[in-house]
Amino acid sequence: MDTVIVGNGIIALATAFRLAKRSKPSDKIVIIGKKARPGSATLAAAAMLNSFAEIDEDSLKTEADFFHFELSHLATRMWPKFVFEYMDAGAGRLPEGCAKCEGSHGACYGLGTYVINNTAADSLDDVNFNAIVAALKECDEPFEEISPRSIPNYRPQERYRATRAIYIPNEGWLNPRLTVDALEAALSTFSCVQYVDAEVDRLVRKGALIDSVVLKDGTRMAADKFLLAPGATATDLLAASALDIDVQRVFYGVGVSIEIKSPDFPHTKVIRTPNRGLACGLYSVPFYISPKAPLDSILIGSSNLISPGPRDGGQLVSIQSLLLGAMEQINSNFYRASVTRVNVGWRPTTTDTYPLLGKTSIANLVIATGTKRDGFHLSPVLSEALASMLLNEKVDPSYELFRPERAPIRHLSREAAIDKAVRHFISASYQHGFVPSHNRLPDQIIQMHRDDLEKLHDKVGARDWGIPPEMIEMYRYGHIKN
Ligand SMILES: Cc1cc2nc3c(=O)[nH]c(=O)nc-3n(C[C@H](O)[C@H](O)[C@H](O)COP(=O)(O)OP(=O)(O)OC[C@H]3O[C@@H](n4cnc5c(N)ncnc54)[C@H](O)[C@@H]3O)c2cc1C
């Protein structure tokens, strides 16, 4: 069987690896994507392997949310084995650093996440922190309530200190760039795998099936099966292909992360806040580079700006608030760290904010995108399911919930959506330096947001459903049509 995979991010590579391990001598797997990976979310990721630490007050309320959490929890358990699988497969061809790696006992993969509950934003942090603790208890997941002062390398400014903290031992982190290198090394050991350093211009449909893809230089490549995993560009590619299938729009969740070098304050664990203000909060993550380099590189993340199209640079305000947040809320000594790289990646974010995963009404086309902020973590699980879908095997029927041609999931009522959006807007304002005045103005601002959101819901005809808070501006400016 010949399979073309459009895209070369973590979802594409992990799925190619699953397929390659099961391939027959006559099979061919072609991975198409520019080597430089423009806009890659994968390369900008932390990449935290967080499941419980990502929970917020609404995370486990609906069937789709619950299934998403199950996948994420399963991914936490699969990562240690997955790391060894691709390291074993790539043995002999791994990058120099990886060859000396101790696998899951150190190096570019490590376990341990501290979640802090501080007062830098607003009480949404408390609500989400409580939701994390409640879920850990309900699922009997190991965790410890600890004194924030005992967290290694945690030295916030006094006024931003955490009042509570927990340690989750099973949730870890990776260096995404080394992971991509190691996966590519593993894939290079399979003769059926071929890379094409190019961009796909469009997919070509002939009758009921996809026949081929056409590259930007006009080259046509035929195959039996196609996996569309190009991250945030999926909608542009589908539009250029005119395949006559109805797939909800995927937006560009432009995210910034910043690599710093902090020789005196190396990290060995993740330190993070709960999700807040329409994003995943503030975090600092060990960024292991090589066995020869000291453990002094750290990734600070991350921002999120939903955009209808690609944006190459990070916004000044994103960079400013991440650096300020890191110095104020994580370690005040970071003022003397040096910035080594600013990453900008496009989180593939769908109209309803749930992933698009599965077969389509075109029998040989599978789509995998929309993983938003946890696609790296989910990749060992999703890659198994996607390989099975491409091989026409059965998968968990709950994947139907994320069928690419579904109508957008609208589980939030109008009232709940407006409440949630107001809370997140206020949380975001506090993160960006809002200082309330000593009068009615703070309440008036809340009322102003509420009135504005009521009007927007009326304007787009959202009477018995609510706009996902992240998508407010996309509805406001007409980028989503009902
Ligand atoms: C700042 C930031 C921090 C994040 N932190 C985390 C985290 O801590 N944990 C976590 O699990 N997730 C995290 N994420 C989310 C995670 O990165 C994504 O969910 C995941 O990487 C998506 O993978 P992907 O393969 O679908 O897309 P991508 O990684 O974006 O890969 C798509 C690839 O396809 C290529 N491509 C695009 N169009 C075409 C085309 N027409 N032809 C050929 N190739 C094409 C692109 O150049 C790119 O290389 C973060 C994201 C960002 C931006």
The ligand as a MOL file (V3000), in Angstrom:
LIG
                    3D

  0  0  0     0  0            999 V3000
M  V30 BEGIN CTAB
M  V30 COUNTS 53 58 0 0 0
M  V30 BEGIN ATOM
M  V30 1 C 3.6800 27.7720 21.8480 0
M  V30 2 C 3.0740 26.3890 21.8340 0
M  V30 3 C 3.1990 25.5790 22.9550 0
M  V30 4 C 2.6320 24.2900 22.9430 0
M  V30 5 N 2.8360 23.4890 24.0330 0
M  V30 6 C 2.3650 22.2190 24.0080 0
M  V30 7 C 2.6200 21.3490 25.0880 0
M  V30 8 O 3.2550 21.7270 26.0640 0
M  V30 9 N 2.1500 20.0620 25.0180 0
M  V30 10 C 1.4400 19.6180 23.9300 0
M  V30 11 O 1.0260 18.4570 23.9150 0
M  V30 12 N 1.1730 20.4370 22.8920 0
M  V30 13 C 1.6120 21.7180 22.9030 0
M  V30 14 N 1.3360 22.5590 21.8670 0
M  V30 15 C 0.4230 22.0910 20.8160 0
M  V30 16 C 1.1200 21.1520 19.8710 0
M  V30 17 O 2.3050 21.7510 19.4580 0
M  V30 18 C 0.2030 20.8480 18.6760 0
M  V30 19 O -1.0380 20.3490 19.1400 0
M  V30 20 C 0.8500 19.7960 17.7740 0
M  V30 21 O 2.2140 20.0510 17.5940 0
M  V30 22 C 0.1610 19.7580 16.4170 0
M  V30 23 O 0.8870 18.8920 15.6020 0
M  V30 24 P 0.5990 18.7730 14.0480 0
M  V30 25 O 1.5240 17.7440 13.5380 0
M  V30 26 O -0.8640 18.5730 13.8300 0
M  V30 27 O 0.8900 20.2240 13.4460 0
M  V30 28 P 2.2880 20.9830 13.2220 0
M  V30 29 O 3.2450 20.6830 14.2780 0
M  V30 30 O 1.9520 22.4150 12.9920 0
M  V30 31 O 2.8360 20.3310 11.9060 0
M  V30 32 C 2.2830 20.5640 10.6300 0
M  V30 33 C 3.4220 20.5270 9.6310 0
M  V30 34 O 2.8870 20.4710 8.3210 0
M  V30 35 C 3.5720 21.3950 7.5080 0
M  V30 36 N 2.6430 21.8440 6.4530 0
M  V30 37 C 1.6860 22.7750 6.5450 0
M  V30 38 N 1.0480 22.9150 5.3690 0
M  V30 39 C 1.6230 22.0400 4.5250 0
M  V30 40 C 1.4240 21.7280 3.1510 0
M  V30 41 N 0.5150 22.3650 2.4120 0
M  V30 42 N 2.2070 20.7650 2.5920 0
M  V30 43 C 3.1400 20.1100 3.3240 0
M  V30 44 N 3.3760 20.3970 4.6160 0
M  V30 45 C 2.6280 21.3410 5.2060 0
M  V30 46 C 3.9970 22.5180 8.4360 0
M  V30 47 O 5.1220 23.2360 7.9300 0
M  V30 48 C 4.3300 21.7430 9.7070 0
M  V30 49 O 5.6910 21.3420 9.7270 0
M  V30 50 C 1.9010 23.8340 21.8180 0
M  V30 51 C 1.7860 24.6510 20.6950 0
M  V30 52 C 2.3740 25.9180 20.6880 0
M  V30 53 C 2.2720 26.7780 19.4550 0
M  V30 END ATOM
M  V30 BEGIN BOND
M  V30 1 1 1 2
M  V30 2 1 2 3
M  V30 3 2 2 52
M  V30 4 2 3 4
M  V30 5 1 4 5
M  V30 6 1 4 50
M  V30 7 2 5 6
M  V30 8 1 6 7
M  V30 9 1 6 13
M  V30 10 2 7 8
M  V30 11 1 7 9
M  V30 12 1 9 10
M  V30 13 2 10 11
M  V30 14 1 10 12
M  V30 15 2 12 13
M  V30 16 1 13 14
M  V30 17 1 14 15
M  V30 18 1 14 50
M  V30 19 1 15 16
M  V30 20 1 16 17
M  V30 21 1 16 18
M  V30 22 1 18 19
M  V30 23 1 18 20
M  V30 24 1 20 21
M  V30 25 1 20 22
M  V30 26 1 22 23
M  V30 27 1 23 24
M  V30 28 2 24 25
M  V30 29 1 24 26
M  V30 30 1 24 27
M  V30 31 1 27 28
M  V30 32 2 28 29
M  V30 33 1 28 30
M  V30 34 1 28 31
M  V30 35 1 31 32
M  V30 36 1 32 33
M  V30 37 1 33 34
M  V30 38 1 33 48
M  V30 39 1 34 35
M  V30 40 1 35 36
M  V30 41 1 35 46
M  V30 42 1 36 37
M  V30 43 1 36 45
M  V30 44 2 37 38
M  V30 45 1 38 39
M  V30 46 1 39 40
M  V30 47 2 39 45
M  V30 48 1 40 41
M  V30 49 2 40 42
M  V30 50 1 42 43
M  V30 51 2 43 44
M  V30 52 1 44 45
M  V30 53 1 46 47
M  V30 54 1 46 48
M  V30 55 1 48 49
M  V30 56 2 50 51
M  V30 57 1 51 52
M  V30 58 1 52 53
M  V30 END BOND
M  V30 END CTAB
M  END
